[in-house]
Amino acid sequence: MLEIIIGIYAGICWLIFKKFKLLPWNFISKVIVYSLPIFGTIFLILSLNYYCPITSDIRVINRSVDINPQILGRVKKVYVTTNQEVKKGDTLFTLDPEIYIQELKSLEARLKSSESNLASGNENLNAAYSNVSSLQSQLDLANKRVEQYTKLVAGGAANRFDLEQAQANANDLQNRLNSARSQAQGIQVNLAASYEGENAGLAELKAKIAQAKWNLEQTVVLAPADGTIPNVSINEGAILSAFKSAFVLIKKEQSVIGLFAQNELEAVQPGDEVELALRTEPGKIIKARLDFVIDATSQGLLNNAGGMLGGSVASLPDTSRPYPEYEGKLAAKFIVDDPNTVLTTGARGDATLYSQHMKAMHIVRKVMIRINSKLNYIIPKLH
């Protein structure tokens, strides 16, 4: 565009001074003619860069989601193919559910058995207390007989064998009473143990059943969002472990990010007009708006260990790096005006921002961005 403006200027000067000779071609006119484009070009370039910043580093970004099962299993059936579009909730693939079905049935059977045992637990407790009461009565009677035989033996009215027999009977009843009390106490503890107002044993089984049902549900893997499957890398019969990525889903939601020098975005505001010229869309101008500017760079961030995040390694600044060290750029996010526009993921190109100032200069940038868009048709390869 600058070359076109200079060419037009040179043509006008030729017409004025050479063709029609409207003004004399002397020293003063020469100084003016040669100085005007120099200072005009400097003013134009500086004004354009400040009020209509342009960048050749924009990127179309889609978020991706790793599709991985939450459980171990063998792939039973795959429902998607490479480069297929899916909707949220669509079935992607299933795992063999048989082992989880059997686990669920086993736990449900154990729950039925435990509920039955709990129902008869009160009866068992009453029976245990009745047994304790009966043994206590028998022990009291046996102790009285021991006391009676002790007095009779002391008076010579009974033999010692009867006394020893009564003492042995009393000791046996005492042991049986202690055992019955322990049994009754154990039954009572089991009945009294609870979790959130429910029998602890039943609560544990119900929790295991809920986990088993969740595991069974995870045998059907669903799409978490609308998007595209770029590559299906699994097949039926493959063994997948928990949290092992099966493939990637590229979400439909797109972001267009432009990177600018740190002093280029002073005059622009959110909502300002943006024009995009992508290499994947030669000859086409995509209208957009400035959403926001991320007012930070990775070179100014510290991680938890106190290291700098200026690069791929989170460490202190690398002083052995060749100087000058490049400054981090600011990222600006754009919103495409047409929500139905689908851009190529990873597309690169140019973007121009138009501030609310010096609007007369917008035409220069608009011409430049359109020329860049047309140049995207050219493929400069020698092979």
C-alpha positions in Angstrom: 0.0 0.0 0.0 2.8 2.4 0.8 4.3 1.8 -2.6 1.0 2.6 -4.3 0.7 5.9 -2.3 4.3 6.9 -3.3 3.6 6.0 -6.9 0.5 8.2 -6.9 2.4 11.0 -5.3 5.2 10.7 -7.9 2.7 10.8 -10.7 1.0 14.0 -9.3 4.4 15.7 -8.9 5.3 14.7 -12.5 2.1 16.2 -13.8 2.5 19.4 -11.8 6.2 20.1 -12.4 7.0 18.3 -15.7 3.8 17.7 -17.8 1.9 20.9 -17.2 4.6 23.0 -15.5 2.2 24.5 -13.1 5.0 25.3 -10.6 8.7 26.0 -11.2 11.1 23.1 -10.6 13.7 24.9 -8.5 15.7 24.2 -5.3 12.8 25.1 -3.0 10.3 22.9 -4.8 12.8 20.0 -4.9 13.3 20.2 -1.2 9.5 20.2 -0.6 8.9 17.4 -3.1 11.5 15.1 -1.7 10.9 16.0 2.0 7.2 15.6 1.9 7.0 11.9 1.2 9.8 11.1 3.7 8.1 12.8 6.6 4.6 11.8 5.4 5.7 8.2 5.2 7.1 8.3 8.7 4.0 9.9 10.1 1.8 7.4 8.3 3.6 4.3 9.4 3.8 5.5 13.0 0.1 6.4 13.1 -1.0 3.2 11.5 1.0 1.1 13.9 -0.4 2.9 16.8 -4.0 3.4 15.9 -4.5 0.4 13.5 -2.1 -2.3 14.8 -1.5 -5.3 12.5 0.0 -8.7 13.3 1.0 -11.6 11.1 0.9 -14.0 14.1 -2.7 -15.1 14.7 -3.9 -18.6 15.6 -7.2 -20.3 15.4 -7.5 -22.5 18.5 -9.9 -25.3 19.4 -9.9 -26.9 22.9 -9.5 -30.7 22.9 -10.8 -33.3 25.3 -9.0 -36.6 25.9 -11.6 -39.4 25.6 -10.6 -42.1 28.2 -12.6 -44.7 30.1 -12.8 -44.4 33.9 -12.5 -48.2 34.3 -10.5 -51.2 32.9 -12.2 -53.1 30.1 -12.1 -54.6 26.7 -13.5 -52.6 23.8 -16.8 -54.2 22.7 -17.8 -51.8 19.9 -16.7 -48.6 18.4 -19.4 -46.3 17.1 -17.4 -43.5 15.5 -15.0 -43.1 12.6 -12.1 -40.8 11.8 -13.1 -37.2 11.2 -16.6 -37.7 12.3 -18.7 -35.0 13.9 -20.4 -35.9 17.1 -23.0 -34.3 19.5 -22.8 -34.1 23.2 -24.1 -37.4 24.6 -23.5 -39.5 21.5 -22.1 -43.0 22.2 -18.4 -43.2 21.1 -17.6 -46.8 22.1 -18.5 -49.4 24.7 -16.6 -51.7 26.9 -17.6 -55.3 27.7 -20.0 -54.9 30.7 -20.2 -58.6 31.8 -17.7 -58.5 34.7 -19.4 -55.4 36.1 -22.9 -57.0 35.7 -21.8 -60.0 37.7 -20.2 -57.8 40.4 -23.5 -55.9 40.7 -25.5 -59.1 41.0 -23.2 -60.5 43.7 -23.5 -57.3 45.8 -27.3 -57.1 45.4 -27.5 -60.8 46.6 -25.3 -60.0 49.6 -27.6 -57.0 50.4 -30.7 -59.2 50.4 -28.9 -61.7 52.7 -27.8 -58.9 55.1 -31.3 -57.4 55.2 -32.7 -60.8 56.1 -30.1 -61.3 58.8 -30.9 -57.9 60.2 -34.6 -58.6 60.3 -33.9 -61.7 62.4 -31.3 -59.9 64.5 -33.8 -58.6 67.0 -35.2 -62.1 67.5 -31.7 -63.5 68.0 -31.1 -60.7 70.6 -34.2 -61.5 72.5 -33.4 -65.2 72.5 -29.9 -64.4 73.7 -31.2 -62.3 76.6 -33.7 -65.1 77.5 -30.8 -67.5 77.6 -28.8 -65.2 79.8 -31.8 -64.9 82.2 -32.3 -68.7 82.3 -28.7 -69.3 83.0 -28.6 -66.7 85.7 -31.6 -68.4 87.5 -29.9 -71.8 87.2 -26.6 -70.3 88.6 -28.4 -68.7 91.5 -30.0 -72.1 92.4 -26.7 -73.9 92.0 -25.0 -71.4 94.4 -27.7 -72.0 97.0 -27.1 -75.7 96.7 -23.3 -75.2 97.2 -24.1 -73.1 100.3 -26.4 -75.8 101.6 -24.0 -78.7 101.0 -21.2 -76.7 102.6 -23.2 -76.4 105.9 -24.3 -80.1 105.7 -20.7 -81.3 105.2 -19.6 -79.1 108.1 -22.3 -80.7 110.3 -21.5 -84.3 109.0 -24.9 -84.6 107.4 -23.6 -84.9 103.8 -20.5 -86.2 102.1 -17.9 -84.1 100.4 -18.5 -85.6 97.0 -22.0 -84.1 96.8 -20.4 -80.7 97.7 -17.8 -81.0 95.0 -20.5 -82.0 92.5 -22.5 -78.9 93.3 -19.5 -76.6 93.0 -18.6 -78.1 89.6 -22.2 -77.6 88.4 -22.1 -74.0 89.6 -18.7 -73.3 87.8 -20.1 -74.7 84.6 -23.2 -72.6 84.8 -21.0 -69.5 85.4 -18.9 -70.2 82.3 -22.1 -70.7 80.2 -23.5 -67.5 81.5 -20.4 -65.5 80.6 -20.5 -66.9 77.1 -24.2 -66.1 76.7 -23.6 -62.5 77.8 -20.8 -62.1 75.3 -23.0 -63.5 72.5 -25.8 -61.1 73.4 -23.5 -58.2 73.6 -22.0 -59.0 70.1 -25.5 -59.2 68.6 -26.4 -55.9 70.2 -23.3 -54.2 68.9 -23.9 -55.4 65.4 -27.5 -54.1 65.5 -26.5 -50.8 67.1 -23.7 -50.0 64.6 -25.0 -47.4 62.2 -24.0 -44.8 59.6 -26.2 -41.8 58.9 -29.1 -43.5 60.7 -28.7 -46.8 58.9 -27.1 -50.1 59.8 -23.4 -49.9 59.0 -23.3 -53.2 57.2 -26.2 -52.4 55.0 -24.8 -48.9 54.4 -21.5 -50.3 53.3 -23.1 -52.8 50.9 -25.3 -50.0 49.4 -22.3 -47.9 48.8 -20.6 -50.7 47.0 -23.7 -51.3 44.9 -23.7 -47.6 44.0 -20.1 -47.9 43.0 -20.8 -51.0 40.9 -23.7 -49.3 39.1 -21.4 -46.4 38.3 -18.7 -48.7 37.0 -21.4 -50.4 34.8 -22.5 -47.0 33.4 -18.8 -46.2 32.5 -18.8 -49.1 30.1 -20.6 -46.8 27.7 -18.3 -43.9 26.8 -20.3 -40.7 25.7 -19.1 -37.6 23.9 -18.6 -34.8 26.6 -19.3 -32.0 24.1 -20.0 -31.2 20.5 -17.0 -31.7 18.3 -15.0 -33.8 15.8 -13.0 -37.0 16.3 -9.9 -36.4 14.1 -8.4 -39.8 14.5 -9.9 -43.1 15.9 -7.0 -45.1 17.2 -8.8 -48.0 18.9 -10.5 -51.1 17.6 -12.8 -53.7 18.9 -11.1 -56.2 21.3 -8.5 -53.7 22.6 -7.8 -53.5 26.3 -8.1 -50.0 27.8 -7.0 -49.2 31.3 -8.5 -46.5 33.4 -7.6 -42.9 32.3 -5.8 -44.2 29.2 -6.6 -41.9 26.3 -8.5 -43.7 23.6 -8.5 -40.7 21.2 -9.1 -36.9 21.2 -12.3 -34.9 20.6 -11.8 -31.4 19.2 -14.5 -29.2 20.6 -16.4 -26.9 18.2 -15.8 -23.8 20.3 -13.1 -21.8 18.7 -10.9 -18.9 19.8 -8.9 -16.6 17.5 -5.8 -15.3 19.3 -3.4 -12.6 18.0 0.0 -11.8 19.4 1.1 -8.2 19.5 4.1 -6.3 20.7 3.7 -4.9 24.2 3.2 -1.3 23.0 0.9 -1.9 20.1 -2.5 -2.2 21.9 -2.6 1.1 23.8 -5.2 2.7 21.5 -7.6 -0.2 21.1 -10.6 -1.2 23.3 -12.8 -4.3 23.6 -15.4 -4.2 20.9 -13.2 -2.6 18.3 -13.4 -3.8 14.7 -11.0 -6.6 13.6 -10.4 -8.0 10.2 -8.7 -11.4 9.7 -6.9 -12.8 6.6 -6.2 -16.5 7.1 -3.9 -18.5 4.9 -6.6 -21.2 4.8 -9.1 -18.7 3.4 -7.2 -16.9 0.6 -8.9 -13.8 -0.8 -11.4 -13.8 2.1 -11.7 -11.2 4.9 -13.3 -12.4 8.1 -15.0 -9.8 10.3 -14.5 -10.0 14.0 -14.4 -7.9 17.2 -11.8 -7.5 19.9 -12.9 -9.5 23.0 -10.1 -8.7 25.5 -6.4 -8.4 25.8 -4.5 -10.6 28.2 -2.4 -8.1 30.1 0.3 -10.5 31.1 3.1 -12.6 29.6 4.7 -15.9 30.7 8.0 -14.1 31.3 6.5 -12.2 34.2 5.0 -15.2 36.0 6.4 -17.2 38.9 5.6 -20.8 39.6 5.2 -22.3 43.1 8.9 -23.1 43.2 9.8 -19.4 42.5 10.9 -20.2 38.9 10.2 -18.1 35.9 7.8 -19.4 33.2 9.5 -17.7 30.3 9.7 -20.6 27.9 9.2 -24.3 28.0 11.2 -24.8 31.2 9.9 -23.4 34.5 13.3 -22.2 35.9 15.2 -19.0 36.5 15.9 -16.8 33.5 18.5 -18.4 31.2 21.4 -15.8 31.3 23.3 -17.8 28.8 20.6 -17.2 26.2 21.9 -15.0 23.3 21.0 -11.4 23.7 18.9 -9.4 23.1 16.3 -11.6 24.7 12.9 -11.3 22.9 10.2 -9.7 24.9 7.0 -11.6 25.5 4.0 -10.5 23.4 0.5 -9.7 24.6 -2.3 -11.9 23.4 -5.6 -10.5 22.2 -8.7 -12.6 21.8 -11.1 -12.0 18.9 -14.7 -12.9 18.4 -15.9 -13.7 14.9 -19.0 -11.8 14.0 -20.7 -14.7 12.2 -21.2 -17.5 14.9 -21.7 -20.1 12.1 -18.2 -19.5 10.7 -16.0 -22.6 11.1 -12.3 -22.0 10.8 -9.5 -24.5 10.3 -8.0 -25.5 13.6 -4.5 -24.1 13.8 -4.9 -21.7 10.9 -2.5 -18.8 10.8 -2.7 -15.5 9.1 -2.9 -11.7 9.6 -5.2 -9.5 11.7 -5.8 -5.8 11.8 -7.3 -3.9 14.7 -9.2 -0.6 14.1 -9.3 1.8 17.0 -11.8 4.6 17.4 -9.2 7.2 16.5 -7.8 8.4 13.1 -10.6 6.6 11.3 -9.5 8.2 8.0 -6.5 5.9 8.1 -8.6 2.8 8.3 -8.8 2.7 4.5 -5.1 2.3 4.3 -5.1 -0.7 6.6 -8.2 -2.2 4.9 -6.4 -2.1 1.6 -3.2 -3.7 3.1 -5.1 -6.5 4.7 -7.0 -7.3 1.5 -3.7 -7.3 -0.4 -2.3 -9.8 2.1 -5.4 -11.9 1.7 -5.0 -12.0 -2.1 -1.3 -12.9 -1.7 -2.4 -16.0 0.2 -3.2 -17.5 -3.2 0.5 -17.5 -4.0 2.4 -20.6 -3.1 6.1 -19.7 -3.3 7.6 -23.3 -3.7 10.1 -24.4 -6.3 9.1 -28.1 -6.2 
